Amino acid sequence: MLNPLDEETARQLSEEYARRGLNYRAIELYTTLAERFMRQGKYREATEQYQRVFVIEPGSITARMTCANLYC
């Protein structure tokens, strides 16, 4: 069984969602993965997930604020 929060699985699934025009689902997966990394103290990995969100939705204020806090 695939773990939907496995980084590679989530990345591939998110890319497929985006390819099919289901951007909200891709963003949801990237954000969920970023939040998991934040809880684990893996801030670099979390910011990488938010960078992927920015490619899909560059104007996401919430994602930008959260990512900015991670850099601080």
All heavy atoms as a GROMACS GRO file, in nm:
protein
  596
    1MET      N    1   0.084  -0.118   0.000
    1MET     CA    2   0.000   0.000   0.000
    1MET      C    3   0.089   0.125   0.000
    1MET      O    4   0.189   0.131   0.070
    1MET     CB    5  -0.090  -0.001   0.124
    1MET     CG    6  -0.185   0.114   0.128
    1MET     SD    7  -0.308   0.082   0.257
    1MET     CE    8  -0.340   0.246   0.305
    2LEU      N    9   0.052   0.224  -0.078
    2LEU     CA   10   0.129   0.348  -0.085
    2LEU      C   11   0.094   0.440   0.030
    2LEU      O   12  -0.022   0.453   0.067
    2LEU     CB   13   0.100   0.422  -0.216
    2LEU     CG   14   0.148   0.353  -0.342
    2LEU    CD1   15   0.103   0.433  -0.463
    2LEU    CD2   16   0.298   0.338  -0.342
    3ASN      N   17   0.194   0.502   0.085
    3ASN     CA   18   0.172   0.600   0.191
    3ASN      C   19   0.159   0.736   0.124
    3ASN      O   20   0.255   0.785   0.065
    3ASN     CB   21   0.291   0.598   0.288
    3ASN     CG   22   0.277   0.700   0.398
    3ASN    OD1   23   0.186   0.782   0.399
    3ASN    ND2   24   0.369   0.696   0.492
    4PRO      N   25   0.042   0.801   0.132
    4PRO     CA   26   0.024   0.929   0.061
    4PRO      C   27   0.112   1.041   0.114
    4PRO      O   28   0.128   1.142   0.048
    4PRO     CB   29  -0.123   0.961   0.080
    4PRO     CG   30  -0.164   0.882   0.199
    4PRO     CD   31  -0.076   0.759   0.202
    5LEU      N   32   0.170   1.024   0.231
    5LEU     CA   33   0.257   1.128   0.284
    5LEU      C   34   0.405   1.094   0.266
    5LEU      O   35   0.489   1.165   0.316
    5LEU     CB   36   0.225   1.158   0.430
    5LEU     CG   37   0.093   1.231   0.450
    5LEU    CD1   38   0.071   1.260   0.598
    5LEU    CD2   39   0.087   1.359   0.371
    6ASP      N   40   0.434   0.986   0.199
    6ASP     CA   41   0.570   0.958   0.159
    6ASP      C   42   0.610   1.067   0.062
    6ASP      O   43   0.535   1.100  -0.031
    6ASP     CB   44   0.576   0.820   0.091
    6ASP     CG   45   0.711   0.794   0.030
    6ASP    OD1   46   0.807   0.772   0.105
    6ASP    OD2   47   0.718   0.798  -0.095
    7GLU      N   48   0.726   1.128   0.083
    7GLU     CA   49   0.765   1.245   0.004
    7GLU      C   50   0.761   1.219  -0.147
    7GLU      O   51   0.703   1.296  -0.222
    7GLU     CB   52   0.903   1.293   0.045
    7GLU     CG   53   0.945   1.416  -0.031
    7GLU     CD   54   1.082   1.468   0.008
    7GLU    OE1   55   1.147   1.410   0.096
    7GLU    OE2   56   1.123   1.568  -0.051
    8GLU      N   57   0.820   1.112  -0.190
    8GLU     CA   58   0.826   1.085  -0.334
    8GLU      C   59   0.687   1.056  -0.390
    8GLU      O   60   0.650   1.105  -0.497
    8GLU     CB   61   0.921   0.968  -0.363
    8GLU     CG   62   0.938   0.938  -0.510
    8GLU     CD   63   0.996   1.053  -0.591
    8GLU    OE1   64   1.062   1.141  -0.534
    8GLU    OE2   65   0.974   1.055  -0.713
    9THR      N   66   0.608   0.979  -0.318
    9THR     CA   67   0.472   0.948  -0.363
    9THR      C   68   0.388   1.076  -0.370
    9THR      O   69   0.318   1.099  -0.468
    9THR     CB   70   0.406   0.847  -0.268
    9THR    OG1   71   0.485   0.728  -0.262
    9THR    CG2   72   0.266   0.812  -0.314
   10ALA      N   73   0.398   1.158  -0.267
   10ALA     CA   74   0.322   1.284  -0.264
   10ALA      C   75   0.365   1.377  -0.377
   10ALA      O   76   0.282   1.441  -0.440
   10ALA     CB   77   0.339   1.352  -0.128
   11ARG      N   78   0.494   1.382  -0.404
   11ARG     CA   79   0.544   1.467  -0.512
   11ARG      C   80   0.489   1.421  -0.646
   11ARG      O   81   0.439   1.501  -0.725
   11ARG     CB   82   0.697   1.467  -0.515
   11ARG     CG   83   0.756   1.564  -0.617
   11ARG     CD   84   0.906   1.548  -0.633
   11ARG     NE   85   0.946   1.416  -0.676
   11ARG     CZ   86   0.933   1.371  -0.802
   11ARG    NH1   87   0.882   1.448  -0.895
   11ARG    NH2   88   0.972   1.249  -0.834
   12GLN      N   89   0.498   1.292  -0.672
   12GLN     CA   90   0.449   1.239  -0.799
   12GLN      C   91   0.299   1.258  -0.813
   12GLN      O   92   0.250   1.295  -0.920
   12GLN     CB   93   0.486   1.091  -0.812
   12GLN     CG   94   0.632   1.068  -0.832
   12GLN     CD   95   0.668   0.920  -0.839
   12GLN    OE1   96   0.583   0.833  -0.827
   12GLN    NE2   97   0.796   0.892  -0.856
   13LEU      N   98   0.226   1.232  -0.706
   13LEU     CA   99   0.082   1.249  -0.709
   13LEU      C  100   0.045   1.396  -0.729
   13LEU      O  101  -0.045   1.428  -0.807
   13LEU     CB  102   0.020   1.194  -0.581
   13LEU     CG  103  -0.132   1.191  -0.573
   13LEU    CD1  104  -0.192   1.114  -0.691
   13LEU    CD2  105  -0.175   1.130  -0.441
   14SER      N  106   0.115   1.485  -0.662
   14SER     CA  107   0.090   1.628  -0.678
   14SER      C  108   0.118   1.674  -0.820
   14SER      O  109   0.041   1.753  -0.876
   14SER     CB  110   0.175   1.709  -0.580
   14SER     OG  111   0.135   1.682  -0.448
   15GLU      N  112   0.226   1.626  -0.878
   15GLU     CA  113   0.258   1.661  -1.017
   15GLU      C  114   0.148   1.612  -1.111
   15GLU      O  115   0.112   1.681  -1.206
   15GLU     CB  116   0.394   1.604  -1.057
   15GLU     CG  117   0.509   1.677  -0.993
   15GLU     CD  118   0.644   1.613  -1.021
   15GLU    OE1  119   0.650   1.511  -1.095
   15GLU    OE2  120   0.744   1.664  -0.968
   16GLU      N  121   0.097   1.493  -1.085
   16GLU     CA  122  -0.010   1.439  -1.169
   16GLU      C  123  -0.138   1.521  -1.152
   16GLU      O  124  -0.208   1.551  -1.249
   16GLU     CB  125  -0.037   1.291  -1.135
   16GLU     CG  126  -0.141   1.226  -1.222
   16GLU     CD  127  -0.105   1.222  -1.370
   16GLU    OE1  128   0.015   1.228  -1.406
   16GLU    OE2  129  -0.198   1.212  -1.452
   17TYR      N  130  -0.170   1.559  -1.028
   17TYR     CA  131  -0.286   1.645  -1.005
   17TYR      C  132  -0.271   1.776  -1.082
   17TYR      O  133  -0.365   1.821  -1.148
   17TYR     CB  134  -0.302   1.678  -0.857
   17TYR     CG  135  -0.363   1.567  -0.773
   17TYR    CD1  136  -0.328   1.554  -0.639
   17TYR    CD2  137  -0.458   1.479  -0.824
   17TYR    CE1  138  -0.384   1.455  -0.560
   17TYR    CE2  139  -0.514   1.380  -0.745
   17TYR     CZ  140  -0.477   1.368  -0.613
   17TYR     OH  141  -0.533   1.272  -0.535
   18ALA      N  142  -0.154   1.837  -1.074
   18ALA     CA  143  -0.132   1.964  -1.143
   18ALA      C  144  -0.142   1.945  -1.294
   18ALA      O  145  -0.202   2.028  -1.364
   18ALA     CB  146   0.005   2.022  -1.105
   19ARG      N  147  -0.088   1.837  -1.345
   19ARG     CA  148  -0.094   1.808  -1.488
   19ARG      C  149  -0.238   1.795  -1.536
   19ARG      O  150  -0.273   1.839  -1.645
   19ARG     CB  151  -0.017   1.680  -1.520
   19ARG     CG  152   0.003   1.654  -1.668
   19ARG     CD  153   0.076   1.524  -1.696
   19ARG     NE  154  -0.001   1.406  -1.662
   19ARG     CZ  155  -0.105   1.359  -1.734
   19ARG    NH1  156  -0.144   1.421  -1.841
   19ARG    NH2  157  -0.168   1.248  -1.698
   20ARG      N  158  -0.322   1.741  -1.450
   20ARG     CA  159  -0.463   1.722  -1.485
   20ARG      C  160  -0.549   1.845  -1.453
   20ARG      O  161  -0.670   1.841  -1.470
   20ARG     CB  162  -0.520   1.601  -1.412
   20ARG     CG  163  -0.460   1.471  -1.458
   20ARG     CD  164  -0.518   1.354  -1.385
   20ARG     NE  165  -0.454   1.232  -1.429
   20ARG     CZ  166  -0.516   1.115  -1.433
   20ARG    NH1  167  -0.642   1.106  -1.396
   20ARG    NH2  168  -0.451   1.009  -1.472
   21GLY      N  169  -0.486   1.950  -1.403
   21GLY     CA  170  -0.560   2.072  -1.372
   21GLY      C  171  -0.624   2.072  -1.236
   21GLY      O  172  -0.705   2.159  -1.205
   22LEU      N  173  -0.589   1.977  -1.152
   22LEU     CA  174  -0.643   1.969  -1.015
   22LEU      C  175  -0.545   2.035  -0.919
   22LEU      O  176  -0.494   1.974  -0.825
   22LEU     CB  177  -0.668   1.822  -0.977
   22LEU     CG  178  -0.767   1.747  -1.066
   22LEU    CD1  179  -0.765   1.598  -1.036
   22LEU    CD2  180  -0.907   1.805  -1.050
   23ASN      N  181  -0.521   2.162  -0.943
   23ASN     CA  182  -0.420   2.235  -0.866
   23ASN      C  183  -0.447   2.237  -0.718
   23ASN      O  184  -0.356   2.229  -0.637
   23ASN     CB  185  -0.405   2.377  -0.920
   23ASN     CG  186  -0.344   2.379  -1.058
   23ASN    OD1  187  -0.281   2.283  -1.101
   23ASN    ND2  188  -0.364   2.488  -1.130
   24TYR      N  189  -0.575   2.250  -0.680
   24TYR     CA  190  -0.608   2.256  -0.537
   24TYR      C  191  -0.565   2.128  -0.466
   24TYR      O  192  -0.521   2.133  -0.351
   24TYR     CB  193  -0.757   2.283  -0.517
   24TYR     CG  194  -0.847   2.167  -0.553
   24TYR    CD1  195  -0.893   2.079  -0.454
   24TYR    CD2  196  -0.886   2.145  -0.684
   24TYR    CE1  197  -0.975   1.973  -0.486
   24TYR    CE2  198  -0.968   2.039  -0.717
   24TYR     CZ  199  -1.012   1.952  -0.618
   24TYR     OH  200  -1.093   1.847  -0.650
   25ARG      N  201  -0.573   2.014  -0.532
   25ARG     CA  202  -0.532   1.888  -0.471
   25ARG      C  203  -0.379   1.881  -0.460
   25ARG      O  204  -0.325   1.833  -0.360
   25ARG     CB  205  -0.585   1.770  -0.549
   25ARG     CG  206  -0.738   1.767  -0.545
   25ARG     CD  207  -0.787   1.638  -0.586
   25ARG     NE  208  -0.826   1.572  -0.460
   25ARG     CZ  209  -0.885   1.455  -0.456
   25ARG    NH1  210  -0.909   1.390  -0.566
   25ARG    NH2  211  -0.919   1.402  -0.340
   26ALA      N  212  -0.310   1.930  -0.562
   26ALA     CA  213  -0.164   1.932  -0.559
   26ALA      C  214  -0.116   2.022  -0.445
   26ALA      O  215  -0.028   1.984  -0.368
   26ALA     CB  216  -0.108   1.981  -0.692
   27ILE      N  217  -0.176   2.139  -0.434
   27ILE     CA  218  -0.140   2.233  -0.328
   27ILE      C  219  -0.166   2.172  -0.191
   27ILE      O  220  -0.085   2.183  -0.099
   27ILE     CB  221  -0.214   2.366  -0.346
   27ILE    CG1  222  -0.158   2.439  -0.468
   27ILE    CG2  223  -0.205   2.454  -0.221
   27ILE    CD1  224  -0.242   2.557  -0.512
   28GLU      N  225  -0.278   2.105  -0.178
   28GLU     CA  226  -0.314   2.042  -0.051
   28GLU      C  227  -0.210   1.938  -0.010
   28GLU      O  228  -0.166   1.934   0.106
   28GLU     CB  229  -0.452   1.977  -0.063
   28GLU     CG  230  -0.500   1.910   0.064
   28GLU     CD  231  -0.637   1.850   0.046
   28GLU    OE1  232  -0.659   1.776  -0.052
   28GLU    OE2  233  -0.723   1.880   0.130
   29LEU      N  234  -0.165   1.857  -0.104
   29LEU     CA  235  -0.063   1.756  -0.073
   29LEU      C  236   0.070   1.820  -0.037
   29LEU      O  237   0.135   1.779   0.061
   29LEU     CB  238  -0.043   1.662  -0.192
   29LEU     CG  239  -0.130   1.539  -0.195
   29LEU    CD1  240  -0.104   1.458  -0.322
   29LEU    CD2  241  -0.109   1.452  -0.074
   30TYR      N  242   0.114   1.918  -0.115
   30TYR     CA  243   0.241   1.985  -0.083
   30TYR      C  244   0.234   2.053   0.054
   30TYR      O  245   0.330   2.047   0.131
   30TYR     CB  246   0.276   2.089  -0.190
   30TYR     CG  247   0.324   2.032  -0.320
   30TYR    CD1  248   0.279   2.083  -0.442
   30TYR    CD2  249   0.418   1.929  -0.325
   30TYR    CE1  250   0.325   2.033  -0.563
   30TYR    CE2  251   0.464   1.878  -0.445
   30TYR     CZ  252   0.417   1.930  -0.564
   30TYR     OH  253   0.463   1.880  -0.682
   31THR      N  254   0.123   2.115   0.084
   31THR     CA  255   0.108   2.183   0.212
   31THR      C  256   0.107   2.084   0.327
   31THR      O  257   0.171   2.107   0.431
   31THR     CB  258  -0.021   2.268   0.212
   31THR    OG1  259  -0.013   2.362   0.104
   31THR    CG2  260  -0.037   2.344   0.342
   32THR      N  261   0.038   1.974   0.310
   32THR     CA  262   0.034   1.870   0.414
   32THR      C  263   0.173   1.815   0.440
   32THR      O  264   0.214   1.798   0.556
   32THR     CB  265  -0.061   1.756   0.372
   32THR    OG1  266  -0.192   1.810   0.356
   32THR    CG2  267  -0.064   1.645   0.475
   33LEU      N  268   0.247   1.791   0.334
   33LEU     CA  269   0.383   1.741   0.349
   33LEU      C  270   0.472   1.846   0.416
   33LEU      O  271   0.552   1.812   0.505
   33LEU     CB  272   0.439   1.703   0.212
   33LEU     CG  273   0.563   1.616   0.207
   33LEU    CD1  274   0.544   1.488   0.287
   33LEU    CD2  275   0.597   1.583   0.063
   34ALA      N  276   0.457   1.972   0.379
   34ALA     CA  277   0.534   2.080   0.442
   34ALA      C  278   0.505   2.089   0.591
   34ALA      O  279   0.597   2.104   0.672
   34ALA     CB  280   0.503   2.213   0.375
   35GLU      N  281   0.379   2.077   0.628
   35GLU     CA  282   0.342   2.084   0.770
   35GLU      C  283   0.402   1.967   0.847
   35GLU      O  284   0.446   1.983   0.960
   35GLU     CB  285   0.190   2.086   0.783
   35GLU     CG  286   0.131   2.217   0.738
   35GLU     CD  287  -0.020   2.214   0.726
   35GLU    OE1  288  -0.083   2.106   0.743
   35GLU    OE2  289  -0.077   2.321   0.698
   36ARG      N  290   0.406   1.850   0.786
   36ARG     CA  291   0.468   1.734   0.851
   36ARG      C  292   0.617   1.760   0.872
   36ARG      O  293   0.670   1.734   0.980
   36ARG     CB  294   0.448   1.608   0.769
   36ARG     CG  295   0.502   1.485   0.842
   36ARG     CD  296   0.479   1.361   0.766
   36ARG     NE  297   0.586   1.349   0.667
   36ARG     CZ  298   0.606   1.244   0.592
   36ARG    NH1  299   0.522   1.143   0.598
   36ARG    NH2  300   0.706   1.239   0.507
   37PHE      N  301   0.685   1.813   0.770
   37PHE     CA  302   0.826   1.844   0.786
   37PHE      C  303   0.849   1.949   0.895
   37PHE      O  304   0.945   1.939   0.971
   37PHE     CB  305   0.885   1.893   0.654
   37PHE     CG  306   0.910   1.785   0.553
   37PHE    CD1  307   0.879   1.804   0.420
   37PHE    CD2  308   0.965   1.663   0.589
   37PHE    CE1  309   0.902   1.706   0.325
   37PHE    CE2  310   0.989   1.562   0.497
   37PHE     CZ  311   0.957   1.584   0.364
   38MET      N  312   0.762   2.048   0.903
   38MET     CA  313   0.776   2.152   1.008
   38MET      C  314   0.768   2.088   1.146
   38MET      O  315   0.847   2.120   1.234
   38MET     CB  316   0.669   2.260   0.993
   38MET     CG  317   0.695   2.355   0.879
   38MET     SD  318   0.585   2.500   0.876
   38MET     CE  319   0.424   2.426   0.869
   39ARG      N  320   0.670   2.000   1.166
   39ARG     CA  321   0.655   1.933   1.296
   39ARG      C  322   0.778   1.851   1.331
   39ARG      O  323   0.812   1.834   1.448
   39ARG     CB  324   0.531   1.844   1.297
   39ARG     CG  325   0.401   1.919   1.309
   39ARG     CD  326   0.283   1.827   1.338
   39ARG     NE  327   0.264   1.724   1.237
   39ARG     CZ  328   0.198   1.739   1.123
   39ARG    NH1  329   0.143   1.855   1.094
   39ARG    NH2  330   0.184   1.639   1.039
   40GLN      N  331   0.847   1.799   1.230
   40GLN     CA  332   0.967   1.718   1.251
   40GLN      C  333   1.093   1.804   1.263
   40GLN      O  334   1.201   1.751   1.284
   40GLN     CB  335   0.985   1.619   1.136
   40GLN     CG  336   0.876   1.516   1.127
   40GLN     CD  337   0.887   1.430   1.002
   40GLN    OE1  338   0.961   1.461   0.908
   40GLN    NE2  339   0.814   1.321   1.001
   41GLY      N  340   1.078   1.936   1.247
   41GLY     CA  341   1.193   2.025   1.253
   41GLY      C  342   1.276   2.024   1.125
   41GLY      O  343   1.388   2.073   1.124
   42LYS      N  344   1.222   1.973   1.018
   42LYS     CA  345   1.291   1.968   0.888
   42LYS      C  346   1.248   2.091   0.807
   42LYS      O  347   1.169   2.081   0.713
   42LYS     CB  348   1.258   1.840   0.814
   42LYS     CG  349   1.304   1.715   0.886
   42LYS     CD  350   1.265   1.591   0.809
   42LYS     CE  351   1.314   1.466   0.878
   42LYS     NZ  352   1.273   1.345   0.804
   43TYR      N  353   1.302   2.204   0.844
   43TYR     CA  354   1.256   2.332   0.787
   43TYR      C  355   1.296   2.351   0.640
   43TYR      O  356   1.220   2.406   0.562
   43TYR     CB  357   1.304   2.448   0.873
   43TYR     CG  358   1.257   2.434   1.015
   43TYR    CD1  359   1.346   2.418   1.120
   43TYR    CD2  360   1.121   2.433   1.044
   43TYR    CE1  361   1.302   2.402   1.251
   43TYR    CE2  362   1.075   2.418   1.174
   43TYR     CZ  363   1.166   2.402   1.277
   43TYR     OH  364   1.121   2.386   1.406
   44ARG      N  365   1.413   2.303   0.603
   44ARG     CA  366   1.455   2.313   0.463
   44ARG      C  367   1.361   2.235   0.374
   44ARG      O  368   1.317   2.284   0.270
   44ARG     CB  369   1.599   2.265   0.446
   44ARG     CG  370   1.651   2.284   0.302
   44ARG     CD  371   1.795   2.237   0.285
   44ARG     NE  372   1.816   2.098   0.317
   44ARG     CZ  373   1.786   1.995   0.236
   44ARG    NH1  374   1.735   2.017   0.119
   44ARG    NH2  375   1.809   1.871   0.273
   45GLU      N  376   1.327   2.114   0.416
   45GLU     CA  377   1.236   2.031   0.338
   45GLU      C  378   1.097   2.095   0.330
   45GLU      O  379   1.030   2.089   0.226
   45GLU     CB  380   1.225   1.890   0.397
   45GLU     CG  381   1.351   1.808   0.382
   45GLU     CD  382   1.451   1.827   0.495
   45GLU    OE1  383   1.439   1.924   0.572
   45GLU    OE2  384   1.542   1.743   0.507
   46ALA      N  385   1.054   2.158   0.440
   46ALA     CA  386   0.924   2.226   0.441
   46ALA      C  387   0.922   2.342   0.343
   46ALA      O  388   0.826   2.359   0.267
   46ALA     CB  389   0.891   2.274   0.582
   47THR      N  390   1.030   2.420   0.340
   47THR     CA  391   1.033   2.534   0.247
   47THR      C  392   1.036   2.484   0.102
   47THR      O  393   0.979   2.549   0.015
   47THR     CB  394   1.154   2.627   0.274
   47THR    OG1  395   1.274   2.554   0.263
   47THR    CG2  396   1.143   2.694   0.409
   48GLU      N  397   1.098   2.371   0.077
   48GLU     CA  398   1.098   2.314  -0.059
   48GLU      C  399   0.956   2.282  -0.104
   48GLU      O  400   0.921   2.303  -0.220
   48GLU     CB  401   1.185   2.189  -0.064
   48GLU     CG  402   1.334   2.218  -0.053
   48GLU     CD  403   1.418   2.093  -0.039
   48GLU    OE1  404   1.362   1.981  -0.038
   48GLU    OE2  405   1.541   2.107  -0.028
   49GLN      N  406   0.875   2.232  -0.012
   49GLN     CA  407   0.736   2.202  -0.048
   49GLN      C  408   0.659   2.331  -0.078
   49GLN      O  409   0.579   2.336  -0.172
   49GLN     CB  410   0.667   2.124   0.065
   49GLN     CG  411   0.731   1.991   0.096
   49GLN     CD  412   0.751   1.903  -0.025
   49GLN    OE1  413   0.660   1.881  -0.103
   49GLN    NE2  414   0.872   1.852  -0.041
   50TYR      N  415   0.684   2.434   0.000
   50TYR     CA  416   0.617   2.562  -0.027
   50TYR      C  417   0.663   2.622  -0.160
   50TYR      O  418   0.584   2.685  -0.230
   50TYR     CB  419   0.636   2.661   0.087
   50TYR     CG  420   0.544   2.629   0.203
   50TYR    CD1  421   0.595   2.590   0.325
   50TYR    CD2  422   0.406   2.636   0.188
   50TYR    CE1  423   0.510   2.559   0.430
   50TYR    CE2  424   0.321   2.605   0.292
   50TYR     CZ  425   0.374   2.566   0.413
   50TYR     OH  426   0.290   2.535   0.516
   51GLN      N  427   0.789   2.600  -0.197
   51GLN     CA  428   0.836   2.646  -0.327
   51GLN      C  429   0.757   2.580  -0.439
   51GLN      O  430   0.727   2.642  -0.542
   51GLN     CB  431   0.986   2.619  -0.344
   51GLN     CG  432   1.075   2.698  -0.251
   51GLN     CD  433   1.063   2.848  -0.269
   51GLN    OE1  434   1.047   2.896  -0.380
   51GLN    NE2  435   1.068   2.921  -0.160
   52ARG      N  436   0.721   2.455  -0.419
   52ARG     CA  437   0.639   2.385  -0.518
   52ARG      C  438   0.498   2.444  -0.525
   52ARG      O  439   0.438   2.452  -0.632
   52ARG     CB  440   0.636   2.237  -0.486
   52ARG     CG  441   0.771   2.171  -0.508
   52ARG     CD  442   0.768   2.022  -0.480
   52ARG     NE  443   0.896   1.966  -0.514
   52ARG     CZ  444   0.969   1.891  -0.431
   52ARG    NH1  445   0.924   1.862  -0.311
   52ARG    NH2  446   1.085   1.844  -0.469
   53VAL      N  447   0.447   2.485  -0.408
   53VAL     CA  448   0.315   2.552  -0.406
   53VAL      C  449   0.322   2.681  -0.486
   53VAL      O  450   0.232   2.712  -0.564
   53VAL     CB  451   0.268   2.581  -0.262
   53VAL    CG1  452   0.145   2.670  -0.260
   53VAL    CG2  453   0.240   2.451  -0.188
   54PHE      N  454   0.431   2.756  -0.472
   54PHE     CA  455   0.444   2.886  -0.540
   54PHE      C  456   0.445   2.871  -0.692
   54PHE      O  457   0.400   2.960  -0.763
   54PHE     CB  458   0.571   2.959  -0.497
   54PHE     CG  459   0.578   2.986  -0.349
   54PHE    CD1  460   0.700   2.993  -0.286
   54PHE    CD2  461   0.464   3.005  -0.273
   54PHE    CE1  462   0.709   3.019  -0.151
   54PHE    CE2  463   0.471   3.029  -0.138
   54PHE     CZ  464   0.594   3.037  -0.076
   55VAL      N  465   0.496   2.758  -0.742
   55VAL     CA  466   0.494   2.734  -0.886
   55VAL      C  467   0.350   2.724  -0.935
   55VAL      O  468   0.315   2.776  -1.040
   55VAL     CB  469   0.572   2.605  -0.921
   55VAL    CG1  470   0.551   2.564  -1.065
   55VAL    CG2  471   0.720   2.625  -0.891
   56ILE      N  472   0.264   2.660  -0.856
   56ILE     CA  473   0.125   2.641  -0.894
   56ILE      C  474   0.042   2.765  -0.867
   56ILE      O  475  -0.040   2.807  -0.948
   56ILE     CB  476   0.064   2.521  -0.818
   56ILE    CG1  477   0.139   2.392  -0.854
   56ILE    CG2  478  -0.084   2.507  -0.847
   56ILE    CD1  479   0.106   2.274  -0.766
   57GLU      N  480   0.064   2.824  -0.748
   57GLU     CA  481  -0.016   2.939  -0.706
   57GLU      C  482   0.077   3.048  -0.651
   57GLU      O  483   0.096   3.060  -0.530
   57GLU     CB  484  -0.117   2.898  -0.600
   57GLU     CG  485  -0.217   3.005  -0.568
   57GLU     CD  486  -0.321   2.957  -0.468
   57GLU    OE1  487  -0.348   2.837  -0.459
   57GLU    OE2  488  -0.373   3.042  -0.397
   58PRO      N  489   0.137   3.127  -0.740
   58PRO     CA  490   0.236   3.226  -0.698
   58PRO      C  491   0.182   3.332  -0.600
   58PRO      O  492   0.258   3.387  -0.523
   58PRO     CB  493   0.280   3.293  -0.827
   58PRO     CG  494   0.222   3.216  -0.937
   58PRO     CD  495   0.117   3.126  -0.884
   59GLY      N  496   0.054   3.357  -0.602
   59GLY     CA  497  -0.002   3.461  -0.517
   59GLY      C  498  -0.053   3.414  -0.383
   59GLY      O  499  -0.122   3.488  -0.314
   60SER      N  500  -0.021   3.292  -0.342
   60SER     CA  501  -0.071   3.238  -0.216
   60SER      C  502  -0.007   3.310  -0.098
   60SER      O  503   0.108   3.285  -0.062
   60SER     CB  504  -0.043   3.087  -0.206
   60SER     OG  505  -0.082   3.040  -0.079
   61ILE      N  506  -0.084   3.399  -0.039
   61ILE     CA  507  -0.034   3.477   0.075
   61ILE      C  508  -0.006   3.388   0.196
   61ILE      O  509   0.097   3.401   0.262
   61ILE     CB  510  -0.134   3.589   0.112
   61ILE    CG1  511  -0.156   3.683  -0.006
   61ILE    CG2  512  -0.090   3.664   0.237
   61ILE    CD1  513  -0.031   3.753  -0.053
   62THR      N  514  -0.097   3.295   0.224
   62THR     CA  515  -0.080   3.207   0.339
   62THR      C  516   0.047   3.125   0.327
   62THR      O  517   0.125   3.116   0.423
   62THR     CB  518  -0.202   3.114   0.353
   62THR    OG1  519  -0.320   3.192   0.362
   62THR    CG2  520  -0.190   3.024   0.474
   63ALA      N  521   0.069   3.066   0.210
   63ALA     CA  522   0.190   2.986   0.190
   63ALA      C  523   0.314   3.072   0.200
   63ALA      O  524   0.415   3.032   0.259
   63ALA     CB  525   0.184   2.915   0.055
   64ARG      N  526   0.309   3.194   0.146
   64ARG     CA  527   0.426   3.283   0.151
   64ARG      C  528   0.457   3.326   0.294
   64ARG      O  529   0.573   3.330   0.334
   64ARG     CB  530   0.406   3.404   0.062
   64ARG     CG  531   0.412   3.365  -0.085
   64ARG     CD  532   0.439   3.484  -0.174
   64ARG     NE  533   0.447   3.440  -0.312
   64ARG     CZ  534   0.557   3.393  -0.369
   64ARG    NH1  535   0.668   3.385  -0.302
   64ARG    NH2  536   0.556   3.355  -0.496
   65MET      N  537   0.353   3.354   0.372
   65MET     CA  538   0.376   3.394   0.512
   65MET      C  539   0.434   3.278   0.592
   65MET      O  540   0.527   3.297   0.672
   65MET     CB  541   0.245   3.444   0.573
   65MET     CG  542   0.202   3.579   0.518
   65MET     SD  543   0.043   3.635   0.583
   65MET     CE  544   0.079   3.647   0.757
   66THR      N  545   0.380   3.160   0.572
   66THR     CA  546   0.431   3.043   0.644
   66THR      C  547   0.576   3.016   0.604
   66THR      O  548   0.660   2.989   0.691
   66THR     CB  549   0.343   2.920   0.615
   66THR    OG1  550   0.208   2.950   0.648
   66THR    CG2  551   0.390   2.799   0.694
   67CYS      N  552   0.605   3.024   0.477
   67CYS     CA  553   0.742   3.000   0.429
   67CYS      C  554   0.838   3.107   0.484
   67CYS      O  555   0.949   3.077   0.525
   67CYS     CB  556   0.744   2.997   0.278
   67CYS     SG  557   0.898   2.936   0.208
   68ALA      N  558   0.792   3.231   0.487
   68ALA     CA  559   0.876   3.339   0.541
   68ALA      C  560   0.908   3.314   0.688
   68ALA      O  561   1.020   3.335   0.733
   68ALA     CB  562   0.806   3.473   0.525
   69ASN      N  563   0.810   3.266   0.764
   69ASN     CA  564   0.832   3.232   0.904
   69ASN      C  565   0.934   3.119   0.919
   69ASN      O  566   1.013   3.119   1.013
   69ASN     CB  567   0.701   3.195   0.973
   69ASN     CG  568   0.616   3.315   1.002
   69ASN    OD1  569   0.664   3.426   1.017
   69ASN    ND2  570   0.485   3.294   1.004
   70LEU      N  571   0.933   3.026   0.827
   70LEU     CA  572   1.030   2.918   0.830
   70LEU      C  573   1.172   2.970   0.809
   70LEU      O  574   1.267   2.922   0.870
   70LEU     CB  575   0.999   2.813   0.723
   70LEU     CG  576   0.880   2.723   0.752
   70LEU    CD1  577   0.844   2.641   0.629
   70LEU    CD2  578   0.910   2.632   0.869
   71TYR      N  579   1.187   3.068   0.720
   71TYR     CA  580   1.319   3.126   0.696
   71TYR      C  581   1.370   3.202   0.817
   71TYR      O  582   1.490   3.213   0.838
   71TYR     CB  583   1.317   3.217   0.574
   71TYR     CG  584   1.316   3.142   0.443
   71TYR    CD1  585   1.213   3.160   0.352
   71TYR    CD2  586   1.419   3.054   0.409
   71TYR    CE1  587   1.213   3.091   0.230
   71TYR    CE2  588   1.420   2.986   0.288
   71TYR     CZ  589   1.316   3.005   0.200
   71TYR     OH  590   1.316   2.937   0.081
   72CYS      N  591   1.277   3.254   0.897
   72CYS     CA  592   1.318   3.328   1.018
   72CYS      C  593   1.364   3.231   1.124
   72CYS      O  594   1.443   3.251   1.203
   72CYS     CB  595   1.202   3.412   1.070
   72CYS     SG  596   1.162   3.549   0.961
   0.00000   0.00000   0.00000
